[in-house]
């Protein structure tokens, strides 16, 4: 069992930045690929970014590419999402998720691919 806890959400103005963190329990964090998803009010859950177990491979959705950066620190059992140049359309609840397979693949964009999820953290971007 993996427990994930997100933090770092809040209210920011358009053009601002936030860094989300997701801490994981256990001693096997370095085996998991870690993803970030978001869900806006009234919309389906949307893929944001994923990073493989070693941190050497990353993928992003087109909507955040060039603005968001996913990273991880396996020594701290933590994955991060640095969000810059935020837009009102980035407003959503952001979730981190763990994939026990550990590698990035086309399936990494599908939320069904992930076994464990955090509780989510709200990000609100005002115009």
Secondary structure by P-SEA (a helix, b strand, c coil): cbbbbbcbbbbbcccbbbbbbbbbccccccccccbbbbbcccccccccccccccccbbbbcccccccbbbbbcccccbbbbbbcccccccccbbbbbbbccccccccccccccccccccbbbbbbcc
